[in-house]
Amino acid sequence: MDQQHVLYAKRLTGGIFDFMEYKKKKPFFPKPFKLRLGSPMNETFYMTKNIVYMEKQILILSKEPESEDKILVEAKIENGQLVQVIKLADEYLEGLSNVLRDII
């Protein structure tokens, strides 16, 4: 389910939109992928969905590709690369659960 994203009035001069502001409102990862997390013991997770909620890139992860168990994390992206995943703050979970009912 693709959602249309509205660009807010955060423009640079000349009516040009700031690309980084646009990326905050659009999922960064369009397709599922596999990633390894943890140190020193790495575990493999599968990113099944990427959504944007309150300008945060939220990754929906699972241990198996078709698993019903999901893990929600916030993705930190710098220079077009995933650099860190962090646990979501509790304040986002309640509002996000309403959004996820339609997606998962």
C-alpha positions in Angstrom: 0.0 0.0 0.0 1.7 3.2 -1.2 0.7 6.4 0.5 0.9 9.8 -1.2 3.2 12.1 0.8 2.6 15.8 1.0 5.6 18.1 0.8 5.3 20.8 3.3 6.4 24.4 2.9 10.0 23.7 3.8 11.5 24.9 0.5 14.8 26.3 -0.4 15.0 29.5 -2.4 13.5 29.5 -5.9 10.7 27.1 -5.0 13.0 24.0 -4.9 12.2 21.4 -2.3 14.9 20.2 0.1 15.5 16.5 -0.9 16.4 15.5 2.7 13.1 16.9 4.0 11.3 14.9 1.3 13.1 11.7 2.3 11.9 12.1 5.9 8.3 11.7 4.7 8.9 8.8 2.3 10.0 5.2 3.1 13.7 4.9 2.4 13.7 1.2 1.6 11.2 0.2 -1.1 11.9 -3.6 -1.1 12.4 -6.2 1.6 16.0 -7.1 2.5 18.1 -9.2 5.0 20.3 -7.6 7.6 22.5 -8.7 10.4 22.4 -7.0 13.8 24.2 -7.3 17.1 27.6 -7.4 18.5 29.5 -9.6 19.1 26.9 -12.3 18.2 25.2 -11.3 14.9 21.6 -12.3 14.3 19.9 -12.3 10.9 16.6 -10.4 10.5 14.4 -9.8 7.5 13.0 -6.3 6.9 9.5 -6.8 5.6 8.2 -3.3 5.5 9.5 0.3 5.9 7.1 3.0 6.9 7.4 6.6 7.9 5.7 7.7 11.1 6.2 11.1 12.6 9.2 11.7 10.2 11.0 8.5 11.5 11.9 5.6 9.3 10.4 2.6 11.0 11.5 -0.9 10.0 9.4 -3.9 10.6 11.7 -6.8 11.2 11.2 -10.6 11.7 13.5 -13.5 12.3 12.0 -15.6 9.5 10.8 -14.1 6.1 7.2 -15.3 6.6 7.0 -15.1 10.4 4.1 -13.5 12.2 6.3 -12.2 15.0 7.5 -8.6 14.2 10.1 -6.3 15.7 9.8 -2.5 15.3 12.9 -0.4 15.2 13.8 3.1 14.1 16.4 3.3 11.3 19.0 6.0 11.3 20.2 6.7 7.8 23.2 8.9 6.9 24.6 9.5 3.4 22.2 7.0 1.9 23.3 4.2 4.2 21.6 2.4 7.2 24.0 3.2 10.0 22.0 2.3 13.1 18.8 0.7 14.3 17.4 1.7 17.7 14.5 0.6 19.8 11.4 2.7 19.4 10.4 4.9 22.3 7.1 3.9 24.0 5.5 7.1 23.1 5.5 6.1 19.4 4.2 2.5 19.9 0.6 3.4 20.7 0.0 5.6 17.7 2.0 3.4 15.4 -0.2 0.3 16.3 -3.2 2.0 14.7 -1.2 2.6 11.5 0.2 -1.0 11.4 -3.3 -2.6 11.6 -3.8 -1.6 8.0 -0.3 -2.5 6.8 0.5 -5.9 8.4 
